[in-house]
């Protein structure tokens, strides 16, 4: 793996830990900062050979392409506005790509990136890490096998509180770029966390949101971008849904959760208690389903992403690692069996396009003075 970005801050460290967790991926090079000096310092701290620590992504792509032992894929952890350009350059240089979300900051570049992925034949993974949790996969499998019947109602929420006051004094000044329309892509709350909730709703249910009605707010007036979103959803089977994302919900940390109700039962999951899935039934008490490598009642999808026995918590980094592990398998197969068309369980470029379409439709709904519902025109996700 080569890494672009990640010299400082939280997310680069998470990616490095997750990629190395299962021993399938080795970090061999990087362009860790737009500052060559900071990139060299970061590379030295990671004990990388100086000749494989680069001052720019362009330099890294050019030199690694010419090495017999060059990187196999590039992981992108830069601010949002750089994702599309870097991903495109890497794909055209012959490298597979794993990219932090959002994939791009505008619809045209998202559509072009989907075409580039198809034309190059390279693997592209978008890091919607919450789909990597074992109990999320368990919920998905139970919905697939009809355990809770036909889906009727989908509620997904992601409240945080970090923008409720003076974010600089809250110790998150490094995230100030998320408030800049040029860097964040015209959306703060939806682009940052709303897309996670949206992806999770579609991933777990196997349905698509066909149209939405949005109410977006800017409660903290020192910034131009939304900090709260309340959205009604219509799904492809006729189910109804609600998506709530907020960064002004005081004292909420990362309270991503879903509640899904079908004709036979329901399922509930909370990211802050990720090892538990709750099943709800009309004729018996709630069922508490726990992750753990020895829990034979779990689906193959859940067991395949669980590393340790029940009672030992697995969490955020491991969810990232599950995405990396599956992506590494795809990259390896592309070398060992180039004609293989095996299905892989990680978010694709089309999922990234879905996220951009979702944000655009929400803003169109917010700005409209007459139209109530706005469609989400997009091809189905590639699974």
PyMOL commands that set and color helices and strands:
alter all, ss='L'
color gray80, all
select helices_A, chain A and resi 10-20+36-45+50-52+57-65+80-92+107-120+129-132+134-144+167-170+173-179+181-184+189-205+300-303+316-336+349-367
alter helices_A, ss='H'
color red, helices_A
select strands_A, chain A and resi 2-4+29-31+73-76+96-100+124-127+151-159+209-217+228-235+240-246+257-262+265-270+273-281+287-290+374-375
alter strands_A, ss='S'
color yellow, strands_A
deselect
rebuild
show_as cartoon
